[in-house]
Amino acid sequence: MIANEGHLLPHAGQHNADMRAALASVGELVDFDIETVICFHGGVCSGNIRGIFGRG
């Protein structure tokens, strides 16, 4: 995933062999008390991470 202006976005499909599996994997993060996400492919997202994933 990437962070763009405080929003977490899925990484482009051409760089991901199985987008469904990738999104399911990211969805597992909602069970953790995360304050900041630092994305390998760029960007930082802080604040209501559970809200960003739709569970906060």
N, C-alpha and C positions, 0 to 999 in steps of 0.2 A: 504494500500500500504506500501511498505518498500523502504528504500533508501539503495543502495549498491554502494559504491565508486562513489558517486555523481550522480547516476542514480536512477530515480524513477521506481519501478517495481510493478506490481500487486501482491497482497498477494496470497499465494498458494491457489489453488482451494478448497482443502479439508477443509480450514478454512473459506470458503465463500459460503453461501447458494445460492447466485445469482450473479455470476461473471458479467454478462451483466449489471445488475442494478448497481453494484459497480463501474464498469468502466464508466458508464454514469454519475454517481454521481461525480466521480473525474473529468470528463470532464467539469463539471460546474465551476470548479475552474479557468479556463482560463480567465474568465471575471474579475478577481480580479488582482490587482497589487501585486503579491506575490514575496517576496524576498527570503524567506527561508521556507522550509517545514520540520517540525519535525514529524517523523512518530512514531505512538504509538508502532508499532511492531519492531521498530529499525531503527536507522539511521537519518541523517540530509542531506538535499540537498539544496544548495544555488546557487544563480546566475540566469541564464536565465530560470526561471520556465516556462514561457509561451513557450519558445522554446522547452523545454522538452515535453510539451504537444502538440507540433506541431503547435503552433500559435504565434510564436515570432520571 
